[in-house]
Amino acid sequence: MARVIRFLEEHSDELINYWFSTYYVKSEEYQERKCIPGYLDAQYSEAKRLFVQSLKKCSTKDVTESVRNIGEDRRDMNIDIEDMLKSHFDFYTALMEFITIHHDKKNLDCSVKELFSALLELRKIETSSALELYKGYTIEPSSTRF
């Protein structure tokens, strides 16, 4: 698993670009906000920060709160919950594709067993972060909490 994580850390920009150009540009969120000055840079930075943070801490409280906050932000931006979750799952699809492509091209030097172990661990991160996005999206706005 360590080689896969190290590879992802070293190639995080390439991965984010792959996701952005292959999946994110098709999302409703992107279509609605692509012309807002600074939005695309902010979205790219958010994705990269969260991804790198997730690789280092997996399911720590910092990552949990960051993902939950993104869910709240998307709700506040009136992003459809389905689009938000689809974008999240698309990111992990892009991640799996990215790893597989680089393993097949021999750019990622690890055994198949290590590759599968990493993919399973990344699926756990995907699942837990999707739940946190959902919780953040569906939580009561802070102004009405008691």
C-alpha positions in Angstrom: 0.0 0.0 0.0 2.8 2.4 0.8 4.1 2.5 -2.8 0.7 3.2 -4.1 0.2 6.1 -1.6 3.6 7.5 -2.3 2.9 7.3 -6.1 -0.5 9.2 -5.6 1.2 11.8 -3.4 3.9 12.4 -6.1 1.3 12.5 -8.9 -1.6 14.3 -7.1 -1.6 17.2 -9.7 -1.9 14.8 -12.5 -4.7 12.9 -10.8 -6.7 16.0 -10.0 -6.2 17.2 -13.7 -7.4 13.8 -14.9 -10.5 13.9 -12.7 -11.2 17.5 -13.5 -11.0 17.1 -17.3 -12.6 13.7 -17.5 -15.4 14.0 -14.9 -15.8 17.3 -13.1 -16.4 19.3 -16.3 -19.5 17.3 -16.9 -21.1 18.1 -13.5 -23.9 20.5 -12.9 -21.8 22.3 -10.3 -19.1 23.0 -12.9 -21.6 24.1 -15.5 -23.3 26.5 -13.1 -20.0 28.0 -11.8 -17.4 27.8 -14.4 -17.6 31.5 -15.3 -17.3 32.7 -11.7 -13.9 34.4 -11.4 -11.6 32.3 -9.2 -14.0 29.4 -8.8 -12.1 26.8 -10.9 -8.9 27.6 -9.0 -10.6 27.3 -5.7 -12.3 24.0 -6.7 -9.0 22.6 -7.9 -7.2 23.7 -4.6 -10.0 22.2 -2.5 -9.9 18.9 -4.3 -6.1 18.7 -4.0 -6.0 19.7 -0.4 -8.7 17.2 0.6 -7.1 14.4 -1.4 -3.6 14.9 0.0 -5.1 15.3 3.5 -7.1 12.0 3.0 -4.0 10.1 2.0 -2.1 11.2 5.1 -4.8 10.9 7.7 -7.4 8.6 6.1 -10.3 8.8 8.6 -9.1 11.2 11.2 -11.3 14.0 12.7 -9.6 16.7 10.5 -10.6 14.9 7.3 -14.1 14.1 8.6 -14.8 17.7 9.4 -13.3 18.9 6.1 -15.6 16.6 4.1 -18.6 17.4 6.2 -17.9 21.1 5.7 -17.8 20.5 1.9 -21.3 18.9 2.2 -22.5 22.0 4.0 -21.0 24.3 1.5 -22.6 22.4 -1.4 -25.9 22.7 0.3 -25.4 26.4 0.8 -24.5 26.8 -2.9 -27.7 25.0 -3.8 -25.9 22.2 -5.5 -28.2 19.2 -6.0 -27.3 16.4 -3.5 -27.3 13.9 -6.3 -24.8 15.9 -8.3 -22.6 16.4 -5.3 -22.5 12.7 -4.5 -22.0 11.8 -8.2 -19.1 14.1 -8.4 -17.6 12.5 -5.3 -18.0 9.0 -6.7 -16.6 10.2 -10.0 -13.5 11.4 -8.2 -12.9 7.9 -6.8 -13.7 6.3 -10.2 -11.0 8.6 -11.7 -8.7 7.6 -8.9 -9.2 3.9 -9.6 -8.7 4.4 -13.3 -5.6 6.5 -12.7 -4.0 3.9 -10.6 -4.9 1.1 -12.9 -3.6 3.0 -16.0 -0.3 3.7 -14.4 0.0 0.2 -13.0 -0.7 -1.2 -16.5 1.9 1.2 -18.1 4.4 0.0 -15.4 4.7 3.6 -14.1 3.4 2.4 -10.7 5.8 -0.3 -9.5 3.9 -2.6 -7.1 2.5 -6.1 -7.0 -1.0 -6.9 -8.0 -1.7 -7.8 -4.3 -0.5 -4.4 -3.1 -2.5 -2.7 -5.8 -5.7 -4.6 -4.8 -5.0 -3.8 -1.1 -4.7 -0.1 -1.9 -7.8 -0.1 -4.0 -9.8 -1.7 -1.1 -8.4 0.8 1.3 -9.3 3.7 -1.0 -12.8 2.3 -1.3 -13.1 2.5 2.5 -12.1 6.1 2.3 -14.5 6.7 -0.5 -17.4 5.3 1.5 -16.6 7.1 4.8 -16.1 10.4 3.0 -19.4 10.0 1.1 -21.2 9.5 4.4 -19.6 12.6 5.7 -20.6 14.6 2.6 -24.2 13.4 3.1 -24.2 14.3 6.8 -22.8 17.8 6.0 -25.4 18.3 3.3 -28.3 17.2 5.4 -27.3 18.6 8.8 -29.4 21.5 10.0 -27.9 24.9 9.2 -26.0 26.3 12.1 -28.3 29.2 12.6 -31.1 26.8 13.6 -29.1 24.5 15.8 -30.0 24.5 19.5 
